[in-house]
């Protein structure tokens, strides 16, 4: 059996790879490891998205938590970042989210936050996994009044919405907003938040039935919101993913505004106010080259990390940066939150929109987004990390970079889970970069297949 924990918790097909038995064991082991130093009855928050398997997994997880003497506080259906925030607000010992984010409904996942609202480091996940795998570890088995209890926190959604509203300094009166809630965890929180701030709100995909989460909607299917914005005449559209930790926007003309553009708009506003630490935004290597060009023109600095929000967060915490994220719309505002938050990001973008009096298309035009092509080269698993050692592949990449004269780039990286090498080429001519990507993939497959 491979490692249970992936890049974002434990995920799999519910009732198969992610069974009720595994959820029970994760509840036990997570509660035991995360509360080992406490001298009181541990308190663990549990939230989930709208998947049909959520009730089953919540029941098993809560049973596991209670079996080791901890108290489970159930928050119901609520965005992932809400659990991170409420863990701090309620002074809980840990938080758990049952969600598979943007994946199809048949998948689900279990992800932990520590008492400070941060995702767990690898070492802590390894300790939880070791407890599950090692039957020699003696878990506490209290009886009588020592058995843990389940409680329901009725005010959780209101407490989270009140926090969100406190992060902006303006009303949203006069702004017409279109929301796509992906039939997921934001289906209540998002419309209420923007409505209570005075916006005129129109909503689609906010009728979850357990199996329609992310189904042709949300931040992974932007065409749905683009059409809705054009038809409704909205000033801005916001599309969340299933657990609402990320958001993408649509301008008033129906054009997608991605995470790079959102960070540029908000980052430049913070810079003008003198609030952007060292005038720096943290992005990943997959960020569009247009972001680099914009940064040079606008006097911004960029710190780049490996792909993954955990690496963005590490860089931010290590150096004190307050804004960072990914092109996918997973944006972190360390002044307000410990993790990516789609609703928070949307609010910060709307605050700039309202205070500037400009249209979103004008604000987003600060970046000229260069076309990107992403292709996969199928290689042998043993060789996928050796692409840099192959002189022919390396020479081809150098020649391509030289051709672009700083107006394009080549990025190659191995897949973390599959026998693939991912090839990304960026440049001004879509047809040209596509043909060169296909050619490079062919060479990589020939050399490393």
N, C-alpha and C positions, 0 to 999 in steps of 0.2 A: 504494500500500500504506500502511495506517495504521501507527501506532506499534506495535511488537512488544510492548513491556512494558505490561501493564495495571496494575490496582491491586495485584496480588499475583503478580508475575512474568509469564512468557509462558505463555498457556494456549490450548488449542484442541482440536479433535478429533484424536486421535493418528493418525499416518500420513496425515493430510490437512492441516489447518491447522498442526499441530505435527508436522512430518515428521522422519524420521531425519536428513535433510540439514540441517534447521534446528537440530536438537539438536547435530549435529557442529559447526556454525558457532558456536553459543552456547558450546560447550565451548572452542573455540579463542579466541573473542573474550573470554569471561569470564575464562579463565585469563590471557590477555595483559594485560587491563586491571587485574584485581585483584592481579596479582603484579608489576606493572611496576617497582616500587621495590625488589624483593627482590634480594639478592646471592647467594642460594643456590638450589638446585633447589626450585621452588615445590611445595607440598603442598596438594592440594584434596580435601576429603571429599565423597563422593557417597552420598546415601541416597534411598530411594524408598518409596512405599506399595505396595499389593497389586494394582494394576491390571495387566491382561494386557499392556498396552503398555509396562510398566516395563522389561522386559528389553531390548526393542528400543531404547528411548530411552537407557537406561543405556549400552549398547554404543556407540551413536553419540556420546554426550556424552563418555564416557571416551576414545574415539578422538580426539576434538577436543582434549581436555586434553593427552593424551600427544603429539599432533602438534606442539605448541609447546614441548615439553620439560618439561612439568610432570608431577608424580606424582599419580595418582588413587588415593585410598584409599576403597575401596568398603565401605560399612557394611551393605549389604543392606536388608531391609525394617525400617524404624525410624521412629518419629514425627518429624515436622518439627522440633519444638523440641529433640529429641535432637541433631539435626545442628548446631543453633545452639550448644548446650552443648558438644558434643564438639569443635567447631572451636576453641573456647577451650582445652578440656582438653588436646587433642593439639598445641596451638600450630600449627595449620594456617594456611595463608594465606587460605583461603576455604572455604566449604561450599556445596554445591548439593543441592537437594531436587527429586526428580521426583515430582510429585503435583498433583492438581487438587482437593485438599481435599474439600469436600462435594459436588462435581459428580458426575454419573453416570459409569460406568466407561469409556465410550468417549472421554471427555475426559482430557487429562493436562496437566501444566504443568511448567515449569522455573523454579525460584526460587533466587536466590543469597543467601548471607550473607557479610559481610566477616569479617576475621580476629578481630574482637571479638564475632562472633555476632549482629550486627544486620542486618536487611534493608537492601538498598541504597537510598540516596536517589535521587531522579529523575535527578540530574545524572550519577551513576555508571552508571545504566541507559542513559542517553542515550549515554554514551561507548561502552558495549558495542555498542549498536545501530548507532552510527556506524561502528564497525570492520566490522560485518557488511555494512553497506550500501555502504561506500566501498572499492572495490577498490584504491584508491591506497595504502591502509595496508599496509605491508609487515610481515606477521606472521613471526615467527621460524620457520624450518623446519630444525631440527637434524637431523643424520644421525648414524650410528654410535652411540656410547655416549651421545650427547646426547638421543636420543629418550626421551620419558617412559615410565614403566612404571605398570602397574596392580597394586595390592596389595589384599588383603582383610583387614579388621580384625575378627578373630573375637570380640574381647572388647567390641565396641561396645555391645551391648545390656546386658551386665552392668555396664559402666561407667556407663551412663545410669541404670539402676535403682538402683545404689549412690548416685548423686547424689540421686535422688528421695527415697530413704529417709533421707538425711542432713538433709532440710529439715524433718522433724517430730521432736518430742521425746517421742513416746509410742508404745506399741504399739497395735495395733488389735484386740487380743484381746477377744472378746465381741461384736464388731460383725459383723453379717451384711450383706454387700455384694452387690448385683446389678450386673453390668456388661454394657453393650451396646457391643461393640467395632466395630460398623458393618462387620464383615468387612474392616477396614482396618489401618492401620499399628500400632494399639495391641493387635492380637490376641494377641501374646505378652507385650509389656511390661506391660500393665495387670494381667492376672491374676497374673503373677509378683510384681509390686511389692506388691500388696495382700496376697497370700498370705504373702510373706516378712515382712510386718509383723504377721502373726498374725491377720488377718481370716478369717472364714468367707466364701469367695468362690463365687458362682454366676455363670456367664457364658453369654451368648447372642451369636450373630452373631460368632463367632470362628473360623470355618472358611472363610477366603477362597479363592475359586477363580479369581480374576482378573476376574470379571464381576459379582460380587455385592456389591461395595463400595458402601455407602450405599443399597443397594436395599431400600427399605421398612424401614430400620433406622437406628440411630445417632441423633445429636442433631437430625437433620432430620425424624425420624419417631418422636417420643417415645412414641406409643401402644404400641409394641412393648415398651418397657421398663416402662411403667406397668402393663401387664397382668402382666408377669413379676414385678415387685415385689409386687403384690398376691397372686399365686399362690404365691410362694416365701416370703412373710412376711419379706422383707428389711427391715432398718432404714433403708437408703438405696440408691438406684440411681444409677448414673453412666452417661451416654451420651456417647460420643465421636463426633467426625466422622471422615471418612476418613483424615486425616493426624494426628489427635489433638492439634491445637493449640487445640481448644476442647472444652468439656464443659458439659452441662446435667445437673441432678440431678432425682431423684424422691424425694419423702418417703415415709415408711412407709405412708401411706394411698393412695399412687399418684398424688399431685398433682405437677405439674411445678414445679421450683424453677429459675427462669431466672438469667441472668448478673447481673441487677440484685440479685436476692435473695442470690445467692452472695456478691457483693461486699459487700453490707450486713452479712451474718453475719460474714464474715472481717474486714471493716473495723472493725466495732464491737468485736470481740475484740482487734484490734491497738490500738485506741484505749484500751481498758481497761488494756492492758499498757504504755501510753505509747510504743508503737512506730510509730504512724501519723503520719508527718511532717505537721505543721501540721493534723492531724486531717482531712486532705483525701483524697478519692477522685476520680479522673479518670474521667468518663463522657462519652458522646456525646450530641448533642441528641436522639437517639432513645430515650434512657433513659426509663423510665416515670416519670410525674409522682409516683407513689407514692414513688419514691426521694427526690425533693425534699422531700416532706412528712415522710418518715422522718428525713431529714438535719436538718431544722429542729428536730424533736422531740428528737433524740439528740445535738445539738451537733456534728454533722459539717459539714464544708465540702465543696462540690462545685466542681470545675473542669470546664467543658464544652467539648467540641471538635466538629469536624465528624465525620461518620460515617466510620469506618475506623480500624483498630487503629494504623496508622502515625501518625495525628494524636494518638491517645491517648498513644503512646510519645513523640512529640515534646514534648508538654506535660509529661510526667513527667520527661524528661531535662532540660528547660529549667529546671524549678522544683524538682527534687529529690524529687518525690512517689514513693512506693513501690508504690502500688496503683492500678490503673486497668483499664478494660476496657469490654466491650460487652454488651448484653442477650443477644446470641447465645451467650454463654459463652466468648468470647475474652478471657481475663483475664491481665494482666501483673503479675508480682511482681518488681519490679526488684531486690529484695534477692537473689533467687535466679536470675533468668533475664532474657534480653534480648528475649524474645518470648512470645506467648501459649502456654501449655502446659496441655493438658487434664488430664494425670495429676498435674501439680504442683498445679493448682487443686483437683482432687478430694481430694488429700492434705491440703491446708490446710483444706478444709471438714471433712474427717473428724477432723482434729486438734481443731477447735472442738467438734465433736459429742462426741468421746470425753472431752475435758477438762471440758466443761460438764455432761455427764450428761443433757442434754436431748434430746428428739426433734427431728428435722429440721423437722417441721411447726411446732413451737413456735418454733424459732430463726428460721425463714423468715417467721413471722407478723409480724415487726417491720415489714415492708412490706405495706401494702394495695395490691396491684397493681390499678391502674385499667384498665378495658377500653380497648383501642386498636383503631382501625379504620384500615387502610391501603388506599387506593384509588389507581388510576392514571388520570390524565387524558391522553388521547392528543392531542398538539398538534403543530404544525409544529416541526421541529428548530430553525429560525431564531428562533422565538419562545419557546422553553422557558425562557430565562433572563429573560424580560421580564414575568413574572407580577406582580412587585412594582411595576412601572410602571403597571399597569392599576388605575385608581382603584376600579372596581366590585369587582374581586377583593379588593383591599386592604381596602375598606370592609366587605365581607362577613366577612373574617377578623377585623377589629377588633370587629365586632358579636358574632361567635361567642365570642371571648375574653372580652368583657364579660359575656356571659351566664353564663359558667362561674364567675365570681367566685373565680378562683384554684384551682378544683377541676376544671379541665380546660384543654385548650390545643389550638391548631391549628398544625401544622407543615407547610409546603409547601417542597419542594425539587425541582430538576430532576434527572432521571436522568443519570448520567455517560455512559451508552452508548446510550440509546434516546431517541426523540422522545416522552418522557413527562414529566409533572410529577406527582410523588408527593405525595399528600395524606394526612396522618396526623392524625386527630382522637382526642383522649383525653378521657374523662369517666366519670362514675359510671353512666350509663344507656346500656347497649349499644345498645338499639333506637334511642334518640334520636341518638347520635353517628353511627350507621350511616346514618340517613336524612339527616343534615346533610352527611355526607361525600359521599354520592351527589349531593346538590344542588350542593355546591361543585364537584365534578368536572364536572357538566353545564355550569355557568357558565364554568369555565376552558376547557372544550373549545369552547364557543360563542365565547369571546373570543379564544382563541389557536390554534384549530384551523386 
